[in-house]
Amino acid sequence: MNDCIFCKIIKGEIPSRTVYEDETIKVIMNINPATNGHLLVIPKEHMVDIRDTKEEVIIHSLHVIKETLYPRLKEKLNCEGLTMAQNNEMGQEIKHYHIHLIPRYPEDHADFQYNKEKLDDLDIVFDKIK
């Protein structure tokens, strides 16, 4: 994609702080981090969201997260946990599939906040999606 910022980063047209790279993915520092060490795992092939992302790319990404990135974050940054997130359509600013890795620290205040008063009854939602 010609105007995709992540494609431009992968091609080297835009500089990034790359912490890991192989033939399938590039992992960079998020320039607007939620916590110290917030990373983006980006497939090198342009795919918009999880529905059109190749299964082998997702599996490979999760393997690298589990075996390389999370252990490195724990060792080097002393984080106590990791939140993984990805968006599809709504909330997805860059239309190129990617996974956020957000290291967690005590009192980092990076929790997801929900207005429970606006949520449907749990049983109603369960019945809809089961």
Helices and strands as residue ranges (DSSP letters): H 5-11, E 18-21, E 25-29, E 39-43, G 50-52, H 55-64, I 65-69, H 70-77, E 81-85, E 99-104, G 116-118, H 122-129
